[in-house]
Structures are given as C-alpha cells and as structure tokens.
Amino acid sequence: MSEMQVATMAGTMLVLLAYWVGLFVGRVRHSVLVARHLQRATDYQRAVDDLDWWCGHTSPHARLIARHLKAIGEGTGYNSGTPVADEACHVSGLREQLNRLDHPMNINNRPARG
C-alpha cells in the first residue's frame, strides 16, 4: 500500500469514529432531555391528581389550577387580562374562572337556574 492509501484509510476511519461518537452523544443528550420532560409531565399529573383527591372528585377547578401552574412554571404564554374561556391566566383571572365555575351565569348575566 502506498502512503496515500494508508492516509486515506486512516482519515476514513477517523471520520467514521467521529460520526459514531457524535451519534452516541446525541442519543445520550436526547435521552436526558426526554427523561426531564417525562419527569415534568409526571409532576404535573401528580399535582392534578392531588388536587382531584383533595377536592374529592375529578374537578374542573383542579384542571384550571393545574393549567395555571403549568403556564407559570414553564413560562408559557398566559392571558394577563380578564379570561374569556378557560385559558391560563394570572391569579386574579384564575380567581374569576373559579368563581364562574362555582356561580355559573347565562348569556344575560342572570344566575343559572336549577
């Protein structure tokens, strides 16, 4: 073999080795990232289940509180004004949402019957 062929073969082996190391590092980083997200999801699920247990049943109140905690904890967007529906919002909006669940109003702002 000539020196050129040996150098080419060594370079090819070095490139393949670097590629395989890169794949391995990428898989390790990905698994750490997935594990972190799964832990967050488990923590949120546990918090919602605890709120449901505390309320005594599956509660829309617990879901609103959990949505609020998720928006604040992850830094995702939330409504800073008066909430229109059940979107994530500031504490004052959350209070209003919880009051709406406790005291539902119809379209004409009269208390619901029944």
Backbone torsions as a table, in degrees:
resi	resn	phi	psi	omega
1	MET	NA	143.8	179.1
2	SER	-84.7	166.8	179.7
3	GLU	-63.6	-33.2	-179.8
4	MET	-66.2	-42.3	179.5
5	GLN	-66.9	-40.0	178.4
6	VAL	-64.7	-43.8	179.1
7	ALA	-64.4	-40.9	177.9
8	THR	-64.5	-44.0	179.7
9	MET	-64.7	-42.6	178.7
10	ALA	-64.9	-41.6	177.7
11	GLY	-63.3	-41.5	178.2
12	THR	-63.6	-43.7	179.4
13	MET	-64.5	-38.8	178.9
14	LEU	-65.5	-42.0	178.3
15	VAL	-64.4	-44.5	177.9
16	LEU	-62.9	-41.1	177.8
17	LEU	-62.1	-44.6	178.2
18	ALA	-62.9	-38.6	177.9
19	TYR	-63.0	-46.3	-179.3
20	TRP	-66.3	-38.2	176.4
21	VAL	-64.6	-41.3	177.1
22	GLY	-61.6	-42.1	176.8
23	LEU	-62.2	-43.6	-179.7
24	PHE	-62.9	-45.4	179.4
25	VAL	-63.9	-40.1	177.7
26	GLY	-62.6	-41.0	178.3
27	ARG	-66.6	-39.4	178.5
28	VAL	-64.8	-46.4	178.3
29	ARG	-61.5	-41.4	179.3
30	HIS	-63.7	-42.4	-179.7
31	SER	-65.9	-35.6	176.5
32	VAL	-66.3	-42.1	178.8
33	LEU	-63.9	-44.1	178.8
34	VAL	-63.9	-42.2	179.1
35	ALA	-61.8	-39.9	178.6
36	ARG	-64.3	-43.7	179.3
37	HIS	-67.5	-38.6	176.8
38	LEU	-64.9	-36.7	177.4
39	GLN	-65.8	-41.9	176.6
40	ARG	-61.4	-45.6	179.8
41	ALA	-61.6	-40.8	178.3
42	THR	-64.6	-41.1	178.9
43	ASP	-63.5	-42.7	177.4
44	TYR	-64.3	-42.8	179.8
45	GLN	-62.9	-40.9	178.7
46	ARG	-64.0	-40.5	178.9
47	ALA	-63.8	-43.3	179.0
48	VAL	-65.8	-42.1	178.3
49	ASP	-63.4	-39.2	177.2
50	ASP	-63.7	-42.0	177.5
51	LEU	-64.7	-40.6	177.0
52	ASP	-61.4	-43.0	-179.3
53	TRP	-65.7	-40.4	-179.9
54	TRP	-64.3	-39.1	178.6
55	CYS	-74.5	-19.6	178.0
56	GLY	94.5	-4.0	-179.7
57	HIS	-164.7	172.5	174.3
58	THR	-66.3	119.8	-167.7
59	SER	-119.1	131.0	172.0
60	PRO	-66.3	-25.3	176.2
61	HIS	-61.7	-45.3	-179.6
62	ALA	-63.1	-38.0	179.9
63	ARG	-65.3	-40.7	178.1
64	LEU	-64.6	-42.8	179.7
65	ILE	-64.7	-41.8	179.0
66	ALA	-64.4	-38.7	178.0
67	ARG	-64.0	-39.7	177.4
68	HIS	-63.5	-46.4	179.6
69	LEU	-61.2	-40.2	179.8
70	LYS	-65.5	-43.7	-179.1
71	ALA	-64.2	-41.2	-179.8
72	ILE	-73.3	-43.6	-176.2
73	GLY	-67.1	-37.0	-178.5
74	GLU	-96.4	-5.8	178.7
75	GLY	72.6	22.1	177.6
76	THR	-78.6	169.6	-177.6
77	GLY	-67.5	145.9	174.8
78	TYR	-147.5	160.1	-176.9
79	ASN	-77.0	123.8	-179.8
80	SER	-94.1	-5.7	179.6
81	GLY	-103.9	-154.8	177.7
82	THR	-73.8	126.2	-178.0
83	PRO	-71.2	139.8	178.6
84	VAL	-91.8	-44.9	-179.7
85	ALA	-120.1	-135.5	-178.9
86	ASP	-109.3	37.1	178.9
87	GLU	-74.6	162.5	177.0
88	ALA	-68.4	140.3	-176.3
89	CYS	-154.1	179.2	176.8
90	HIS	-64.6	172.5	-177.6
91	VAL	-61.3	-39.7	179.9
92	SER	-64.2	-38.9	176.2
93	GLY	-69.0	-36.3	176.8
94	LEU	-62.9	-40.9	177.3
95	ARG	-59.8	-43.1	179.3
96	GLU	-65.0	-40.6	178.0
97	GLN	-61.9	-43.7	179.5
98	LEU	-65.0	-37.4	176.1
99	ASN	-65.0	-37.4	177.2
100	ARG	-62.6	-37.9	178.2
101	LEU	-67.2	-36.8	-179.0
102	ASP	-77.2	-32.8	-177.3
103	HIS	-130.9	77.3	-176.7
104	PRO	-66.2	143.6	178.6
105	MET	-121.1	147.4	175.7
106	ASN	-87.3	-172.1	-174.4
107	ILE	-61.8	-34.0	-176.5
108	ASN	-86.8	12.8	-179.8
109	ASN	61.2	29.6	172.6
110	ARG	-103.5	147.2	179.1
111	PRO	-58.6	141.5	179.8
112	ALA	-68.3	145.0	179.3
113	ARG	-84.4	152.3	166.4
114	GLY	100.4	NA	NA
